[in-house]
């Protein structure tokens, strides 16, 4: 509770500009030729100095991608995407000859992260969070690597993991999200550039939060990051990703893949604070956030917990999911999705119960304002052998104003009679009475909306690591500015 | 402190208040009584500046300043507090968070320094102790799952924390049993002071047994029809409002 109080306090110190991460870093970059072809795939693979097997893996994905239709799951109006009009690799020139220490990193890049409020040098000193900084297609820096290594934790850019830990990467890459899963994941498999790799060895509780900060900077460039986290038996890790992008009139594609694997008794807590540029009020520009995130609870008694705060992007298509294979394994999905202006979000989860006595819990809070559309879409599937499976789902929608839409689309498939599945859903509006009550006590209308919405999301926000709860609450408030009055 | 001059107001184009004059000085307790539909709640909402309540003529002066064009939050900052007939629930927002947000917003409005977490907690603990309210209440979401009596007690706590110059109690007694009524009255009496004033709006006399007014006004058909001392309330209790509105109370 203390965190909530503090955060509300901090909310007040906010600047009022709507999207404060919309600046562009002027930096010379090295790009792949525009467009997508086998040559693009080869270019990326060569840039990353990849082994032959990975190039083959990418090419296979690319060929498959050519044949795949756009996904049908989702209620979204997506303009046709011209895949040839985009760059698939962009790296700051200064990163060409890998800087060995922060002193060698281009000061312009360091300044970028300072402006974003996550200065690399300072973070290096601050205990508690290790950060991997991904800028367009490359990782700029990863802090605390040495300290983590001492306890056996591997935390590094995936491009480096491919060089340094090829066996681990080869074993797990694509094992949870196969290339052919859907068109966006397939594209990622062909052209993924960077992202983070995490391995937590047996019995280790990762001593600090791990975090990746994604920044898209370059014009007409897609970001295709790939994250792979493996938690070995009895281990634990909490991981957080954050994302921002400059304000531009063109749409940019972000098609990431995240794969999580937990062995017996292991736990991964994965949190996302997504704040890609959402486009302007008329729906011009913004990021297309088409992301495939999936975890597999391979071992018994293991647990995967997704928490997401989705406020940005013009279009969000995202369903962090859990395959509950190990007996007694647990999957959780906590989500806050806020849409304003002309944003569209179609997000939710899939909980696939395979093992015995597996449980899943889904708490989704959707807030729609402006002329936006916000859909929760979730699947709970219980396989025939999943004796004693249980699910609890709660979907709450909050409407701000008259011109937005909220939709809840649950799919439930059960092949086992012993399964117990519960679904609760509510839809409400911020009432005039609530706003007047707050205002009568001295709170301005915008602050009142922020307060009421933060209250509505509280159950989810308190799942976030402490360090990020503040940021998330601020985001919730900022995202709704201008939605009333 | 509060001067209402020839106040006319309408709601949705319908004229409700038709020329109200009222003066309340520091340290005084005034009661406004009247039948249903007389304009009592409209007066409370107009004082607080609620949207849709339009002042069409006359004005409201608070400490000499015309406040009729101020936003509700600005009036709150000026020191006007409205205890609602039906306190509103805000799920997920704890009383502590709400009170701190409100108090600091008012302090900012007045150009005063905001209280930090520690100062605030210290202050609020003092208030709960003074009022005999369990600290437990602070951790609960604003009015969510509160009984009628608890909601009113929460109002008293808010009043104690925000320390308004003028508290307007809008039919705060409705739906309360006698014990709860006493608790509210006790709280209000504790907060009575020389430099603040209270306006009690009520249909029934019984609350005035516990919060004893200096003056009683009868509101009917949008105008104050009669003013007098506390004995006027007893007279109304006996005779009803028939003399003023032509309807039985």
Interface residues (C-beta under 8 A of the other chain):
Chain A: X1 X4 X5 X6 X8 X9 X12 X431 X432 X433 X434 X436 X437 X438 X439 X440 X441 X442 X443 X444 X445 X447 X451 X452 X454 X455 X456 X457 X458 X459
Chain B: X48 X50 X51 X71 X72 X73 X75 X76 X77 X81 X82 X84 X87 X88 X89 X90 X91 X92 X93 X94 X96 X97 X98 X100 X101 X102 X103 X104 X105 X106 X109 X116 X117 X139 X141 X158 X162
